[in-house]
Amino acid sequence: MAITTKYCQKELDEYGACVVSHPVSWQEKCVDLKLRVAQCTSSHPVIRTIRSDCAGEFSVFERCLREKQSSAEACQPHLARFLACVETVDLSGIANAAPQPT
């Protein structure tokens, strides 16, 4: 998560502000900002490794958010499982890699 913040802080801030501003309709209202975050994060090898290794946990979390748009707090257990997975990803050898152009 720190890598995402390091390289994509502006995009994350804008997306987060949009979600907070539209608690019921954020899925529709924030689509473009979500795509900008995805584009930013897809350019870094560390983030790509995490996304690959923890894809299942992230998919479950994201599905929960879609299904419970008005109650995102209900997805906290899924987020916790995703973050626990992230902690297990072996980043040795790529931790200092530079972002790749997209």
All heavy atoms as an XYZ file, in Angstrom:
783
protein
N       0.818     -1.177      0.000
C       0.000      0.000      0.000
C       0.875      1.259      0.000
O       0.492      2.248     -0.597
C      -0.924      0.013      1.220
C      -1.914     -1.167      1.254
S      -2.796     -1.460     -0.276
C      -4.278     -0.590      0.017
N       1.997      1.201      0.663
C       2.892      2.361      0.693
C       3.424      2.660     -0.705
O       3.595      3.829     -1.060
C       4.034      2.118      1.664
N       3.689      1.632     -1.503
C       4.175      1.831     -2.869
C       3.086      2.527     -3.692
O       3.367      3.462     -4.441
C       4.572      0.491     -3.521
C       5.732     -0.146     -2.774
C       4.884      0.670     -4.992
C       7.032      0.593     -2.885
N       1.848      2.076     -3.557
C       0.750      2.706     -4.285
C       0.661      4.180     -3.914
O       0.542      5.046     -4.779
C      -0.579      2.001     -3.968
O      -0.474      0.634     -4.359
C      -1.735      2.643     -4.701
N       0.739      4.460     -2.638
C       0.674      5.841     -2.170
C       1.857      6.641     -2.694
O       1.713      7.790     -3.126
C       0.626      5.884     -0.634
O      -0.509      5.135     -0.209
C       0.516      7.287     -0.120
N       3.031      6.037     -2.680
C       4.239      6.742     -3.113
C       4.150      7.190     -4.571
O       4.512      8.315     -4.905
C       5.456      5.831     -2.921
C       6.765      6.475     -3.325
C       7.926      5.547     -3.038
C       9.245      6.166     -3.447
N      10.387      5.314     -3.146
N       3.642      6.326     -5.424
C       3.633      6.625     -6.847
C       2.316      7.181     -7.371
O       2.276      7.736     -8.469
C       4.013      5.385     -7.656
C       5.454      5.014     -7.462
C       5.813      3.976     -6.625
C       6.466      5.733     -8.084
C       7.145      3.649     -6.422
C       7.798      5.420     -7.887
C       8.126      4.374     -7.048
O       9.438      4.063     -6.841
N       1.251      7.020     -6.611
C      -0.079      7.388     -7.121
C      -0.889      8.204     -6.113
O      -2.116      8.126     -6.099
C      -0.840      6.121     -7.501
S       0.025      5.077     -8.687
N      -0.235      8.986     -5.284
C      -0.918      9.734     -4.228
C      -2.019     10.647     -4.766
O      -3.131     10.652     -4.257
C       0.091     10.565     -3.432
C      -0.539     11.319     -2.275
C      -1.046     10.395     -1.193
O      -0.328      9.531     -0.737
N      -2.291     10.565     -0.789
N      -1.731     11.406     -5.802
C      -2.717     12.341     -6.350
C      -3.962     11.602     -6.825
O      -5.093     11.998     -6.504
C      -2.090     13.127     -7.504
C      -3.049     14.094     -8.163
C      -2.352     14.829     -9.310
C      -3.344     15.705    -10.023
N      -3.462     15.426    -11.430
N      -3.778     10.525     -7.564
C      -4.900      9.757     -8.085
C      -5.718      9.136     -6.956
O      -6.950      9.136     -6.986
C      -4.407      8.663     -9.044
C      -3.828      9.200    -10.336
C      -2.356      9.616    -10.251
O      -1.781      9.650     -9.142
O      -1.788      9.922    -11.307
N      -5.021      8.601     -5.945
C      -5.719      8.009     -4.805
C      -6.515      9.055     -4.029
O      -7.650      8.792     -3.615
C      -4.712      7.327     -3.867
C      -4.118      6.024     -4.375
C      -2.941      5.605     -3.493
C      -5.169      4.939     -4.412
N      -5.933     10.223     -3.834
C      -6.634     11.293     -3.121
C      -7.899     11.725     -3.865
O      -8.962     11.897     -3.257
C      -5.720     12.501     -2.918
C      -4.633     12.270     -1.880
O      -4.721     11.281     -1.114
O      -3.690     13.078     -1.844
N      -7.790     11.893     -5.163
C      -8.947     12.311     -5.953
C     -10.043     11.247     -5.936
O     -11.224     11.558     -5.783
C      -8.525     12.620     -7.391
C      -7.683     13.871     -7.510
C      -7.115     14.087     -8.898
O      -7.316     13.227     -9.797
O      -6.453     15.121     -9.102
N      -9.658      9.984     -6.073
C     -10.630      8.892     -6.050
C     -11.283      8.792     -4.673
O     -12.509      8.676     -4.562
C      -9.948      7.577     -6.432
C     -10.856      6.379     -6.412
C     -11.993      6.322     -7.209
C     -10.575      5.291     -5.600
C     -12.824      5.215     -7.200
C     -11.404      4.179     -5.584
C     -12.522      4.145     -6.386
O     -13.345      3.059     -6.374
N     -10.479      8.864     -3.621
C     -11.016      8.800     -2.257
C     -11.994      9.924     -1.980
O     -13.053      9.707     -1.382
N     -11.677     11.126     -2.412
C     -12.566     12.266     -2.217
C     -13.884     12.057     -2.967
O     -14.958     12.391     -2.459
C     -11.883     13.549     -2.677
N     -13.808     11.491     -4.138
C     -15.010     11.220     -4.920
C     -15.885     10.188     -4.209
O     -17.100     10.364     -4.090
C     -14.630     10.730     -6.315
S     -16.055     10.426     -7.391
N     -15.295      9.116     -3.722
C     -16.051      8.069     -3.021
C     -16.747      8.648     -1.797
O     -17.931      8.394     -1.562
C     -15.131      6.883     -2.641
C     -15.846      5.915     -1.712
C     -14.646      6.162     -3.898
N     -16.027      9.451     -1.034
C     -16.608     10.064      0.167
C     -17.751     11.013     -0.215
O     -18.778     11.060      0.467
C     -15.521     10.801      0.979
C     -16.127     11.669      2.063
C     -14.549      9.800      1.581
N     -17.592     11.736     -1.295
C     -18.609     12.693     -1.731
C     -19.874     12.034     -2.268
O     -20.929     12.655     -2.320
C     -18.048     13.609     -2.820
O     -16.986     14.361     -2.319
N     -19.757     10.784     -2.693
C     -20.886     10.065     -3.302
C     -21.038      8.688     -2.644
O     -20.821      7.660     -3.291
C     -20.667      9.905     -4.806
C     -20.394     11.172     -5.520
N     -21.364     12.121     -5.776
C     -19.250     11.685     -6.015
C     -20.832     13.139     -6.409
N     -19.543     12.902     -6.562
N     -21.447      8.631     -1.365
C     -21.472      7.355     -0.647
C     -22.395      6.297     -1.248
O     -22.138      5.108     -1.101
C     -21.921      7.738      0.761
C     -22.554      9.075      0.634
C     -21.914      9.740     -0.545
N     -23.440      6.709     -1.943
C     -24.366      5.740     -2.514
C     -24.069      5.461     -3.983
O     -24.196      4.333     -4.448
C     -25.830      6.230     -2.345
C     -26.808      5.297     -3.026
C     -26.161      6.366     -0.868
N     -23.610      6.475     -4.703
C     -23.451      6.339     -6.153
C     -22.001      6.396     -6.609
O     -21.725      6.643     -7.774
C     -24.250      7.442     -6.853
O     -23.778      8.715     -6.449
N     -21.061      6.121     -5.707
C     -19.644      6.266     -6.055
C     -19.216      5.346     -7.193
O     -18.335      5.701     -7.961
C     -18.754      6.071     -4.827
C     -18.798      4.705     -4.242
C     -19.659      4.246     -3.295
C     -17.937      3.612     -4.549
N     -19.396      2.930     -2.996
C     -18.339      2.518     -3.755
C     -16.873      3.453     -5.431
C     -17.715      1.280     -3.818
C     -16.237      2.223     -5.488
C     -16.659      1.161     -4.684
N     -19.860      4.185     -7.324
C     -19.477      3.263     -8.408
C     -19.673      3.917     -9.779
O     -18.865      3.709    -10.672
C     -20.289      1.963     -8.337
C     -19.842      1.021     -7.264
C     -18.540      0.308     -7.602
O     -18.041      0.376     -8.729
N     -17.980     -0.372     -6.640
N     -20.749      4.691     -9.928
C     -21.008      5.362    -11.197
C     -20.253      6.680    -11.297
O     -19.711      7.025    -12.344
C     -22.505      5.630    -11.378
C     -23.363      4.385    -11.440
C     -23.811      3.903    -10.070
O     -23.955      4.731     -9.147
O     -24.017      2.684     -9.912
N     -20.248      7.452    -10.237
C     -19.693      8.806    -10.254
C     -18.161      8.834    -10.329
O     -17.593      9.798    -10.810
C     -20.129      9.585     -9.012
C     -21.610      9.730     -8.871
C     -22.101     10.867     -9.702
C     -23.583     11.100     -9.427
N     -24.141     12.111    -10.267
N     -17.506      7.790     -9.838
C     -16.044      7.823     -9.694
C     -15.311      6.894    -10.666
O     -14.127      6.609    -10.477
C     -15.674      7.482     -8.258
S     -16.503      8.507     -7.017
N     -15.982      6.432    -11.686
C     -15.404      5.462    -12.617
C     -14.118      5.989    -13.249
O     -13.097      5.288    -13.291
C     -16.422      5.059    -13.705
C     -15.762      4.245    -14.801
C     -17.566      4.285    -13.096
N     -14.142      7.209    -13.747
C     -12.953      7.757    -14.418
C     -11.766      7.853    -13.459
O     -10.625      7.543    -13.831
C     -13.244      9.131    -15.018
C     -14.195      9.058    -16.202
O     -14.333      7.973    -16.789
O     -14.796     10.095    -16.536
N     -12.034      8.264    -12.225
C     -10.952      8.374    -11.244
C     -10.422      6.990    -10.855
O      -9.223      6.820    -10.649
C     -11.430      9.143    -10.019
C     -11.771     10.606    -10.285
C     -12.428     11.232     -9.067
C     -10.539     11.388    -10.695
N     -11.302      6.020    -10.775
C     -10.877      4.650    -10.479
C      -9.953      4.145    -11.588
O      -8.925      3.503    -11.316
C     -12.096      3.744    -10.339
C     -11.766      2.314    -10.006
C     -13.028      1.490     -9.877
C     -12.712      0.044     -9.591
N     -13.914     -0.773     -9.480
N     -10.299      4.450    -12.826
C      -9.458      4.037    -13.955
C      -8.091      4.721    -13.915
O      -7.082      4.105    -14.249
C     -10.167      4.324    -15.282
C     -11.391      3.466    -15.570
C     -12.094      3.936    -16.833
C     -11.023      1.993    -15.659
N      -8.057      5.975    -13.494
C      -6.774      6.690    -13.387
C      -5.891      6.047    -12.323
O      -4.678      5.920    -12.515
C      -7.014      8.163    -13.078
C      -7.522      8.921    -14.291
C      -7.716     10.384    -14.064
N      -6.531     11.022    -13.518
C      -6.566     12.099    -12.754
N      -7.711     12.665    -12.449
N      -5.453     12.634    -12.293
N      -6.478      5.622    -11.209
C      -5.709      4.921    -10.178
C      -5.177      3.612    -10.749
O      -4.001      3.284    -10.578
C      -6.562      4.665     -8.911
C      -5.833      3.729     -7.949
C      -6.901      5.972     -8.220
N      -6.022      2.881    -11.446
C      -5.606      1.600    -12.028
C      -4.475      1.786    -13.033
O      -3.511      1.013    -13.048
C      -6.794      0.911    -12.691
N      -4.559      2.811    -13.858
C      -3.502      3.074    -14.833
C      -2.196      3.419    -14.131
O      -1.123      2.962    -14.529
C      -3.913      4.198    -15.775
C      -4.994      3.799    -16.739
C      -5.567      4.981    -17.499
O      -5.444      6.135    -17.099
N      -6.226      4.695    -18.610
N      -2.277      4.215    -13.101
C      -1.077      4.606    -12.368
C      -0.426      3.384    -11.710
O       0.768      3.157    -11.833
C      -1.436      5.657    -11.319
S      -0.032      6.195    -10.323
N      -1.244      2.603    -11.026
C      -0.676      1.475    -10.281
C      -0.180      0.359    -11.183
O       0.712     -0.391    -10.797
C      -1.689      0.904     -9.275
O      -2.847      0.450     -9.970
C      -2.067      1.925     -8.232
N      -0.719      0.255    -12.370
C      -0.295     -0.831    -13.252
C       1.093     -0.621    -13.828
O       1.673     -1.526    -14.415
C      -1.300     -1.027    -14.383
O      -1.290      0.080    -15.244
N       1.677      0.564    -13.635
C       2.984      0.842    -14.220
C       4.154      0.465    -13.306
O       5.295      0.549    -13.724
C       3.086      2.318    -14.600
O       3.123      3.129    -13.443
N       3.900      0.040    -12.086
C       5.000     -0.273    -11.166
C       5.107     -1.783    -10.925
O       4.120     -2.438    -10.619
C       4.806      0.456     -9.834
C       6.082      0.541     -9.075
N       6.584     -0.508     -8.362
C       6.981      1.531     -8.956
C       7.728     -0.174     -7.818
N       7.997      1.080     -8.170
N       6.307     -2.362    -11.056
C       6.473     -3.810    -10.917
C       6.081     -4.355     -9.542
O       5.564     -5.470     -9.439
C       7.957     -4.059    -11.196
C       8.587     -2.752    -11.426
C       7.546     -1.691    -11.427
N       6.304     -3.604     -8.481
C       5.921     -4.075     -7.150
C       4.409     -4.206     -7.073
O       3.875     -5.210     -6.597
C       6.448     -3.118     -6.052
C       5.829     -3.434     -4.708
C       7.966     -3.189     -5.976
N       3.728     -3.218     -7.556
C       2.265     -3.245     -7.509
C       1.721     -4.353     -8.404
O       0.779     -5.063     -8.033
C       1.690     -1.869     -7.897
C       2.139     -0.833     -6.857
C       0.172     -1.926     -7.984
C       1.854      0.596     -7.234
N       2.344     -4.534     -9.555
C       1.907     -5.625    -10.433
C       2.068     -6.985     -9.757
O       1.216     -7.853     -9.879
C       2.674     -5.597    -11.750
C       2.097     -4.579    -12.708
C       2.691     -4.750    -14.070
N       3.763     -3.759    -14.144
C       4.809     -3.839    -14.913
N       4.970     -4.865    -15.707
N       5.702     -2.894    -14.918
N       3.153     -7.171     -9.018
C       3.381     -8.436     -8.311
C       2.316     -8.647     -7.241
O       1.747     -9.737     -7.120
C       4.788     -8.451     -7.678
O       5.749     -8.314     -8.727
C       5.032     -9.731     -6.911
N       2.029     -7.615     -6.473
C       1.006     -7.718     -5.437
C      -0.354     -8.008     -6.060
O      -1.090     -8.881     -5.589
C       0.958     -6.424     -4.590
C       2.227     -6.325     -3.735
C      -0.295     -6.380     -3.718
C       2.422     -4.987     -3.057
N      -0.682     -7.300     -7.117
C      -1.972     -7.518     -7.781
C      -2.085     -8.944     -8.302
O      -3.158     -9.544     -8.267
C      -2.158     -6.523     -8.905
C      -2.409     -5.105     -8.383
C      -2.503     -4.115     -9.482
N      -3.761     -4.296    -10.193
C      -4.095     -3.620    -11.263
N      -3.266     -2.747    -11.777
N      -5.248     -3.827    -11.836
N      -1.003     -9.487     -8.774
C      -1.018    -10.856     -9.277
C      -1.150    -11.864     -8.133
O      -1.996    -12.753     -8.165
C       0.254    -11.119    -10.071
O       0.334    -12.460    -10.438
N      -0.308    -11.710     -7.122
C      -0.278    -12.681     -6.029
C      -1.521    -12.638     -5.150
O      -1.868    -13.643     -4.530
C       0.963    -12.460     -5.159
C       2.254    -12.863     -5.856
O       2.201    -13.261     -7.042
O       3.315    -12.780     -5.227
N      -2.191    -11.499     -5.074
C      -3.355    -11.337     -4.191
C      -4.626    -11.022     -4.977
O      -5.572    -10.433     -4.442
C      -3.082    -10.236     -3.164
S      -1.657    -10.572     -2.118
N      -4.659    -11.447     -6.222
C      -5.798    -11.136     -7.083
C      -7.107    -11.682     -6.531
O      -8.139    -11.007     -6.571
C      -5.554    -11.672     -8.491
N      -7.082    -12.888     -6.009
C      -8.310    -13.487     -5.475
C      -8.872    -12.697     -4.316
O     -10.073    -12.395     -4.279
N      -8.025    -12.354     -3.371
C      -8.467    -11.596     -2.198
C      -8.988    -10.214     -2.608
O      -9.991     -9.737     -2.076
C      -7.329    -11.441     -1.190
C      -6.937    -12.730     -0.509
C      -5.946    -13.584     -1.303
O      -5.686    -13.283     -2.491
O      -5.435    -14.557     -0.730
N      -8.307     -9.585     -3.554
C      -8.757     -8.269     -3.990
C     -10.091     -8.362     -4.713
O     -10.973     -7.512     -4.523
C      -7.715     -7.584     -4.868
C      -8.106     -6.178     -5.207
C      -7.996     -5.178     -4.262
C      -8.615     -5.865     -6.461
C      -8.385     -3.868     -4.553
C      -9.008     -4.573     -6.760
C      -8.888     -3.575     -5.806
N     -10.279     -9.383     -5.538
C     -11.539     -9.552     -6.267
C     -12.718     -9.716     -5.311
O     -13.791     -9.147     -5.536
C     -11.464    -10.759     -7.205
O     -10.563    -10.510     -8.242
N     -12.515    -10.491     -4.254
C     -13.574    -10.687     -3.265
C     -13.914     -9.357     -2.592
O     -15.086     -9.007     -2.408
C     -13.176    -11.752     -2.227
C     -14.152    -11.805     -1.072
C     -13.061    -13.119     -2.893
N     -12.887     -8.588     -2.233
C     -13.097     -7.282     -1.612
C     -13.843     -6.348     -2.565
O     -14.826     -5.703     -2.192
C     -11.753     -6.679     -1.200
C     -11.830     -5.258     -0.751
C     -12.606     -4.890      0.343
C     -11.126     -4.278     -1.419
C     -12.675     -3.560      0.750
C     -11.184     -2.948     -1.013
C     -11.968     -2.599      0.073
N     -13.409     -6.286     -3.810
C     -14.041     -5.401     -4.785
C     -15.491     -5.803     -5.056
O     -16.379     -4.952     -5.156
C     -13.232     -5.414     -6.084
C     -13.593     -4.312     -7.034
C     -12.627     -4.234     -8.194
O     -12.295     -5.277     -8.781
O     -12.215     -3.115     -8.507
N     -15.762     -7.107     -5.134
C     -17.134     -7.585     -5.331
C     -18.007     -7.179     -4.150
O     -19.144     -6.747     -4.312
C     -17.153     -9.095     -5.518
C     -18.549     -9.648     -5.797
C     -18.535    -11.139     -6.021
N     -17.400    -11.666     -5.285
C     -16.696    -12.747     -5.595
N     -17.003    -13.469     -6.572
N     -15.675    -13.141     -4.889
N     -17.470     -7.291     -2.948
C     -18.202     -6.869     -1.760
C     -18.570     -5.390     -1.864
O     -19.712     -5.005     -1.572
C     -17.379     -7.142     -0.499
S     -18.205     -6.656      1.032
N     -17.630     -4.564     -2.271
C     -17.913     -3.136     -2.412
C     -19.027     -2.880     -3.425
O     -19.882     -2.017     -3.217
C     -16.659     -2.374     -2.825
C     -15.571     -2.226     -1.772
C     -14.349     -1.552     -2.375
C     -16.080     -1.459     -0.563
N     -19.014     -3.634     -4.523
C     -20.071     -3.466     -5.531
C     -21.429     -3.881     -4.982
O     -22.437     -3.235     -5.232
C     -19.754     -4.294     -6.783
C     -18.806     -3.642     -7.733
C     -18.799     -4.338     -9.090
N     -18.599     -5.771     -9.005
C     -17.412     -6.388     -8.991
N     -16.308     -5.670     -9.045
N     -17.329     -7.693     -8.924
N     -21.452     -4.992     -4.251
C     -22.715     -5.528     -3.744
C     -23.258     -4.734     -2.557
O     -24.464     -4.737     -2.315
C     -22.545     -6.993     -3.353
C     -22.287     -7.891     -4.547
C     -21.894     -9.313     -4.160
O     -21.757     -9.609     -2.952
O     -21.708    -10.130     -5.083
N     -22.382     -4.086     -1.817
C     -22.801     -3.366     -0.604
C     -22.383     -1.904     -0.698
O     -21.761     -1.369      0.215
C     -22.207     -4.036      0.621
C     -22.659     -5.472      0.744
C     -22.042     -6.180      1.907
C     -22.531     -7.623      1.862
N     -22.189     -8.380      2.995
N     -22.755     -1.265     -1.784
C     -22.330      0.111     -2.052
C     -22.697      1.083     -0.941
O     -21.964      2.017     -0.664
C     -22.925      0.606     -3.367
C     -22.347     -0.094     -4.563
C     -22.916      0.443     -5.852
O     -23.356      1.575     -5.932
N     -22.892     -0.385     -6.882
N     -23.815      0.864     -0.293
C     -24.243      1.804      0.748
C     -23.702      1.435      2.122
O     -23.932      2.145      3.093
C     -25.770      1.881      0.796
O     -26.307      0.625      1.128
N     -22.958      0.316      2.195
C     -22.424     -0.120      3.480
C     -21.025     -0.707      3.304
O     -20.791     -1.886      3.557
C     -23.367     -1.155      4.103
O     -22.866     -1.577      5.346
N     -20.090      0.115      2.869
C     -18.728     -0.347      2.594
C     -18.057     -0.926      3.838
O     -17.168     -1.771      3.724
C     -17.892      0.782      2.022
N     -18.488     -0.506      5.031
C     -17.886     -1.026      6.267
C     -18.053     -2.544      6.372
O     -17.240     -3.217      6.993
C     -18.513     -0.370      7.505
C     -18.377      1.122      7.561
C     -19.479      1.838      6.761
O     -20.615      1.336      6.668
O     -19.166      2.908      6.229
N     -19.098     -3.068      5.754
C     -19.341     -4.509      5.796
C     -18.240     -5.295      5.078
O     -18.090     -6.492      5.293
C     -20.695     -4.828      5.161
N     -17.442     -4.614      4.276
C     -16.382     -5.270      3.503
C     -15.040     -5.262      4.225
O     -14.039     -5.732      3.689
C     -16.254     -4.604      2.137
S     -17.784     -4.665      1.187
N     -14.999     -4.746      5.427
C     -13.763     -4.658      6.196
C     -13.048     -6.014      6.335
O     -11.834     -6.074      6.168
C     -14.036     -4.041      7.567
C     -12.801     -3.814      8.401
C     -11.828     -2.831      7.764
O     -12.219     -1.893      7.096
N     -10.552     -3.048      7.959
N     -13.765     -7.117      6.612
C     -13.059     -8.407      6.705
C     -12.353     -8.801      5.402
O     -11.263     -9.366      5.426
C     -14.161     -9.405      7.055
C     -15.232     -8.578      7.697
C     -15.171     -7.242      6.993
N     -12.971     -8.474      4.278
C     -12.363     -8.791      2.977
C     -11.118     -7.936      2.743
O     -10.113     -8.423      2.212
C     -13.367     -8.586      1.848
C     -14.597     -9.409      1.999
N     -14.593    -10.789      1.969
C     -15.882     -9.042      2.217
C     -15.811    -11.234      2.142
N     -16.621    -10.197      2.301
N     -11.200     -6.669      3.133
C     -10.033     -5.793      3.032
C      -8.906     -6.316      3.911
O      -7.745     -6.356      3.486
C     -10.394     -4.365      3.424
C      -9.225     -3.378      3.462
C      -8.557     -3.262      2.098
C      -9.702     -2.015      3.958
N      -9.231     -6.751      5.103
C      -8.210     -7.285      6.021
C      -7.520     -8.511      5.422
O      -6.296     -8.653      5.525
C      -8.842     -7.622      7.367
N      -8.279     -9.383      4.767
C      -7.670    -10.568      4.131
C      -6.756    -10.161      2.982
O      -5.683    -10.733      2.798
C      -8.753    -11.538      3.675
C      -9.323    -12.358      4.824
C     -10.181    -13.506      4.342
N     -11.501    -13.105      3.893
C     -12.528    -12.822      4.687
N     -12.387    -12.880      5.981
N     -13.680    -12.486      4.178
N      -7.180     -9.161      2.200
C      -6.328     -8.679      1.116
C      -5.030     -8.100      1.675
O      -3.938     -8.424      1.196
C      -7.068     -7.632      0.274
C      -6.179     -6.919     -0.701
C      -5.619     -7.592     -1.775
C      -5.879     -5.582     -0.530
C      -4.777     -6.937     -2.671
C      -5.047     -4.921     -1.411
C      -4.496     -5.597     -2.493
N      -5.126     -7.277      2.700
C      -3.925     -6.667      3.286
C      -3.015     -7.719      3.905
O      -1.790     -7.605      3.829
C      -4.320     -5.604      4.312
C      -5.029     -4.380      3.734
C      -5.473     -3.451      4.849
C      -4.172     -3.668      2.717
N      -3.591     -8.760      4.496
C      -2.776     -9.853      5.038
C      -2.033    -10.563      3.911
O      -0.858    -10.932      4.062
C      -3.654    -10.834      5.814
N      -2.678    -10.736      2.777
C      -2.022    -11.349      1.626
C      -0.859    -10.486      1.156
O       0.227    -10.993      0.879
C      -3.025    -11.539      0.487
S      -2.281    -12.205     -1.025
N      -1.083     -9.183      1.085
C      -0.038     -8.258      0.640
C       1.211     -8.419      1.500
O       2.331     -8.404      0.988
C      -0.548     -6.800      0.664
C       0.588     -5.816      0.472
C      -1.621     -6.600     -0.401
N       1.025     -8.604      2.787
C       2.155     -8.756      3.706
C       2.976    -10.005      3.416
O       4.144    -10.087      3.789
C       1.659     -8.781      5.150
C       1.081     -7.465      5.610
C       2.086     -6.331      5.588
O       3.255     -6.548      5.969
O       1.696     -5.215      5.183
N       2.406    -10.996      2.731
C       3.116    -12.243      2.455
C       3.832    -12.257      1.104
O       4.568    -13.189      0.806
C       2.149    -13.448      2.488
O       1.239    -13.356      1.378
C       1.378    -13.504      3.802
N       3.607    -11.243      0.285
C       4.191    -11.203     -1.065
C       5.697    -10.972     -0.970
O       6.163    -10.091     -0.270
C       3.522    -10.111     -1.923
C       4.208     -9.991     -3.274
C       2.041    -10.396     -2.097
N       6.447    -11.799     -1.685
C       7.911    -11.678     -1.716
C       8.298    -10.587     -2.713
O       8.163    -10.750     -3.918
C       8.532    -13.009     -2.129
C      10.051    -12.951     -2.186
O      10.640    -11.959     -1.707
O      10.638    -13.904     -2.723
N       8.776     -9.476     -2.183
C       9.161     -8.346     -3.016
C      10.669     -8.214     -3.165
O      11.154     -7.256     -3.756
C       8.567     -7.050     -2.458
C       7.057     -7.000     -2.388
C       6.589     -5.728     -1.713
C       6.441     -7.156     -3.765
N      11.410     -9.174     -2.649
C      12.860     -9.117     -2.787
C      13.225     -9.169     -4.262
O      12.660     -9.934     -5.027
C      13.532    -10.261     -2.012
O      13.101    -11.503     -2.525
N      14.114     -8.343     -4.639
C      14.548     -8.310     -6.026
C      13.800     -7.306     -6.886
O      14.284     -6.927     -7.931
N      12.616     -6.882     -6.441
C      11.900     -5.886     -7.229
C      11.527     -4.661     -6.404
O      10.988     -3.706     -6.938
C      10.615     -6.456     -7.868
C       9.640     -6.966     -6.810
C      10.937     -7.504     -8.886
C       8.283     -7.309     -7.352
N      11.793     -4.668     -5.138
C      11.387     -3.582     -4.257
C      11.927     -2.227     -4.695
O      11.303     -1.197     -4.471
C      11.792     -3.869     -2.815
N      13.084     -2.190     -5.306
C      13.668     -0.927     -5.728
C      13.521     -0.654     -7.218
O      14.138      0.248     -7.755
C      15.153     -0.881     -5.343
C      15.329     -0.885     -3.842
O      14.587     -0.246     -3.120
N      16.305     -1.635     -3.379
N      12.692     -1.453     -7.869
C      12.499     -1.291     -9.312
C      11.760      0.006     -9.619
O      10.969      0.486     -8.830
C      11.703     -2.467     -9.862
N      12.059      0.557    -10.758
C      11.413      1.809    -11.191
C      10.119      1.499    -11.930
O       9.976      0.432    -12.522
C      12.365      2.564    -12.109
N       9.183      2.448    -11.922
C       7.953      2.258    -12.689
C       8.274      2.090    -14.170
O       9.220      2.682    -14.669
C       7.169      3.548    -12.452
C       7.803      4.193    -11.282
C       9.221      3.712    -11.226
N       7.457      1.311    -14.833
C       7.630      1.072    -16.250
C       6.643      1.945    -17.031
O       5.514      2.120    -16.606
C       7.362     -0.405    -16.591
C       8.252     -1.363    -15.829
C       9.725     -1.146    -16.132
O      10.107     -1.077    -17.282
N      10.533     -1.016    -15.107
N       7.039      2.498    -18.162
C       6.102      3.301    -18.948
C       4.960      2.432    -19.456
O       5.164      1.254    -19.757
C       6.939      3.832    -20.100
C       8.232      3.126    -20.046
C       8.340      2.408    -18.744
N       3.786      3.037    -19.542
C       2.631      2.276    -20.039
C       2.265      2.690    -21.444
O       2.667      3.678    -21.935
C       1.395      2.486    -19.131
O       1.137      3.879    -19.025
C       1.607      1.866    -17.781
